[in-house]
Amino acid sequence: MALGFVEEWIWYDEEEAPIERARYAGYGFPVRGANLRSEKLALLRGSGMRHSSLDEAGRAAREALERQWLKIP
């Protein structure tokens, strides 16, 4: 699962990735050792920099944990 996530979401600075580099420059982000793919970064930017694949029950559990454990109002 972790390898699938990395393949789908991450690219590395040593890769030949001119389009990714150009998109990062356009977003104002520096290229680091590991970077989010620009299509995934665009997805996050459009959702307030939050993304989740949790179903309804998972979202409810996360919200309960945030309220109780992290003390988020």
N, C-alpha and C positions, 0 to 999 in steps of 0.2 A: 504494500500500500504506500509506504513511504517513497519507494523508488518511482511509483506511478505519479505521486504528487510532484516530486522533483522534476520529472520529465515534462509534466504538463505546465508547471508554474515557474520554473527556474531556468535561467541561462547563465553561463559563466563568462567572465571577462576575457579569457583566453580563446574563446570560440570566435570563429569568423562570423560576425553577426552585425553587419553594417546597418541593417534596417533597425535592429534593436538599439544600437548605439545612437542612431539619429533620433529615434523616438524618445529615448531617455533625455537627450540634449534638449529636445523640444519641451519635455515636461519639467526641465530644470533639475533633474536628478543626476548625480555623479555615477559613473560606472564603477562598481565595486567588484569584489571577487565573485560574488554570486548576486544575481539580480532577478527581480520578477520579470516575467515576459511582459512586453508592453501591452499585449491584449488583455492580460490579467490585471495589470496596473490600471488600465482604462476601466475595467470592470469595477475595481475597487474605488477609483476616483468617482465614478458615477453613483456609488452607494455609500458615500461618506467614509470611505476607507475601511469598510466592514464587509466581510463576506462569510457566509456560513452555508454548509451543506446539511445542516441538521433538519430533521423533520419537526413537526409541531411538538411532539413530546420532548424531543431533544432541546428545542428552543425554550420550552417551559422550564425544563431542568436547569438549563444554563442561566435563565433569568432568576430563578430561585437561588442558585449559587451566588450569582452576582449580588443579589440583595442581601443575603445572609452572611456570606463569607467575605465578600469584598466591601460590604457596607455601602453599596452604590444606591443612592436614593431613587 
